[in-house]
Amino acid sequence: MVKQFGIDIAEDVKIDKMHLELENEWYPAKYQFYSDALAGARSELDLAKDNLDATEARRELYWRRNPPDDLKVTESVITALVNDDGEVQKAKELVRVAQETVNTLYSATNSLDKVGTAIDNLTKLAIAKYYQTTGEVKDTVGESKFGH
């Protein structure tokens, strides 16, 4: 069976307790998928931030060389013009989108850390026959090893 990841994060962090062998098999690939995606998203965020810096610098030079006729040119006016510039706004939006992607993938990898621990615990419980329905596993709390 081929498993695809990244289509639905909520589905990717679910654990099928009835198929722990598959969960154990798929877990490393899931984690690798999201870790790689997070690394790529962080690179995209860095590029978006670099682009924002370059766009702000370019637009600041533009406004310094081409100030509006009706404004006295001061540092605060230049700052306001740069902040209100359409190209700068687009670059800021790209940074916001890239940051949201990083945040989502970071959350997914953190969730998958918990999934790995849960799969390990569920596997240990299954090995200990915790989910066995035959009644052979009994609560031994308070019972002595010697039958007293």
Salt bridges, closest charged atoms under 4 A:
GLU11 OE2 - LYS14 NZ 2.83
ASP16 OD2 - HIS19 ND1 2.68
GLU23 OE1 - LYS30 NZ 3.56
GLU60 OE2 - ARG64 NH2 2.86
GLU75 OE1 - ARG64 NH2 2.74
ASP85 OD2 - ARG59 NE 2.80
GLU87 OE1 - ARG58 NH2 2.62
GLU87 OE2 - ARG59 NH1 3.61
GLU93 OE1 - ARG96 NE 3.06
ASP120 OD2 - LYS124 NZ 3.18
